[in-house]
Amino acid sequence: MSPGSHPSYLHHERPRWQWWALALAIASAYTLGAVGFWKYDVDHGGEGHVLDALYLAAQLFILNAPALPPPLNLPLELGRWLALGILVAAAAITAYRIFTGEVGAITLSFIKEHVVICGRGSIVLDMVRSQRARTPRRRVVVIAAADDTDLIEGCHALHAIVLVGRPSLILERARLSKAKRLIAVYEEDGTNVEIAVRAWALSRASRPSTAPPLDCHAQVSDVDLRDSLRRRHLPVQDGRCRVRFFDFFDDAARDVLLTQLPLDRQGIGHSDPRQVHLVIVGLGAMGRRVAIKAAQLGHFANRRPVRISVIDRAAGEREQEILFRYPGIRQTCDLTFHECAIQSTQGQQLIEGWCAANDTMTSIAVCLDDDALALDVAMRLLPIIHDTSIPVAVRMSRADGLTSLLTEHVAPPEASRSLRAFGWLDEACIARLLDEDAREQMATVVHVNFVELATSHGRQRAFDEAVKQWEDLVNEDYKESNRQQVDHIAIKLRAVGCELVQASESRPEAAFSAGEVELLAEMEHARWVAERLLAGWTYAVKPKNEAKRTSPNLRPWAELEDHIKEYDRDAVRAIPELVRNVKGEKICRRSER
């Protein structure tokens, strides 16, 4: 696995005290038995041969020791009973494992609405543990490799059913025709795609048409591969299996830009002259996800798109790669590349200049693949940002180790104020895979609202893919568009001095004024245009052409017809009810705290 191509998962070290206890018990039983036999021989007039005593002690473990007339000495009594206990315990453990496997095989014939997880290592164990904690009655089936003994033993301890073998060959035994969800999280993207395609084929062949579709989630860390699969609608979505390719990096990038930094701090109002500036140090897998997410989300009330500056040793090569995959990205943001090492004088001078600028709202994301180097770079930035409020997010691949310096208040106060760690797999990421999270629910409602308005304008599902029901959408781009609209809600609210709070709070709920609706609708259109351009769409006169990925609405807000603007206004007006019904929250003015 190349560095940065996949998230690193926490390693749950296998407890070793059982093995030490077993070894100590065997050694004790053998020693006591040997001493006891030797002493018994001596006490009864024998010559006390040591080899004979050792041989007889070994026979204690196979219940073949000679029956000696009493009285027996204490070491011999202790040794033989301890040996018997060890033998009984070993037999019980063996029987338990065999019984567990047989019961699992029998149980598998009757379960339904279960979750199937394919993968290796502790990430799968974390998912099983999380699923059992969230819905104890829902069964979990794990497909594991024969050599992944830690995973197999851990899953048995958590009462999960384990199938051992190559996933594509034994997937049928997991009863996908009755399953609720399949998750593939192998480190190899190709393996996960193979599982998704196989699950799709099995569902088409065996899943009843009246049953809800199987939700299949496959981890694909290669951004380019995932986007290519989405754009080509592979595999074809149908009513029996819904395949979604995801990346843990996506969640991390979205979280750091919207929550941990965030890009717009307390908000960018319509009269704010500053330009939001994101500095990305290192454009590996995580750096690229952060850059793309920033281009998607960085659209603010002052109409100034986000500025993205990249520092990377291979910036020229990285620039060509990103422009090849996202040819429209420069239309969505102010993007520049700087080929140098962050540890160099040039890199330091760039950072110093950006941090000193008064006309920008700067944030820094250190996205290096080496945790130690990333933390070192972040600590060296502290003197530069000491007198500023510039936040620095540091990508860490693990939640333990070096990350604890930032999360456990070990670092100096200035580091705790300015630095924050992001990027590792946590419980929240796992939960989003195991259950439909609020973001997905909100995206579904957003689409329903859009369809209602679109059909009232005469758009027909038979001719327009975008107005089909959520579960019937073949083009994943349309679902992703709704998800990104949900993501942008936080930036919109901050632009008008609002925030989300629990519905039970005593503060009055805010209502958008007509001017705010218009402002936020214009922001939504700018976000939508960026999202379409990054997805490979271009402008062309009417009509919209899905095959060629052209749209007549990829124009500035002022050039749109009013009925097109109404889609964005309607989306803004729906925000209060959306967050109230799905998240149990309401919108309040920050000024009324």
Sequence and secondary structure as in RCSB ss.txt:
>XXXX:A:sequence
MSPGSHPSYLHHERPRWQWWALALAIASAYTLGAVGFWKYDVDHGGEGHVLDALYLAAQLFILNAPALPPPLNLP
LELGRWLALGILVAAAAITAYRIFTGEVGAITLSFIKEHVVICGRGSIVLDMVRSQRARTPRRRVVVIAAADDTD
LIEGCHALHAIVLVGRPSLILERARLSKAKRLIAVYEEDGTNVEIAVRAWALSRASRPSTAPPLDCHAQVSDVDL
RDSLRRRHLPVQDGRCRVRFFDFFDDAARDVLLTQLPLDRQGIGHSDPRQVHLVIVGLGAMGRRVAIKAAQLGHF
ANRRPVRISVIDRAAGEREQEILFRYPGIRQTCDLTFHECAIQSTQGQQLIEGWCAANDTMTSIAVCLDDDALAL
DVAMRLLPIIHDTSIPVAVRMSRADGLTSLLTEHVAPPEASRSLRAFGWLDEACIARLLDEDAREQMATVVHVNF
VELATSHGRQRAFDEAVKQWEDLVNEDYKESNRQQVDHIAIKLRAVGCELVQASESRPEAAFSAGEVELLAEMEH
ARWVAERLLAGWTYAVKPKNEAKRTSPNLRPWAELEDHIKEYDRDAVRAIPELVRNVKGEKICRRSER
>XXXX:A:secstr
  TTSS          HHHHHHHHHHHHHHHHHHHHHHHHHHHTT    HHHHHHHHHHGGGT      S   HH
HHHHHHHHHHHHHHHHHHHHHHHHHHHHHHHHHTT  S EEEE  SHHHHHHHHHHHHH TTS EEEEE TT HH
HHHHHHHTT EEEES HHHHGGGG TTT SEEEE  S HHHHHHHHHHHHHHHHHHS TTS  EEEEEE   HHH
HHHHHHTT S   SSEEEEEE HHHHHHHHIIIIIS TTTT   TT   EEEEEEE  SHHHHHHHHHHHHH   
TTS   EEEEEETTHHHHHHHHHHH TTGGGTSEEEEEES TTSHHHHHHHHHHHH SSEEEEEEE  S HHHHH
HHHHHHHHHHTTS   EEEE S SSGGGHHHHSS S HHHHHHEEEE S  HHHHHHHHS  HHHHHHHHHHHHH
HHHHHHTT  TTT GGGS GGG   HHHHHHHHHHHHTHHHHHHHTTEEEEETTSSS      HHHHHHHHHHHH
HHHHHHHHHTT EE SSS BTTTTEETT S GGGS HHHHHHHHHHHHTHHHHHHHHHSEEEEEGGG 
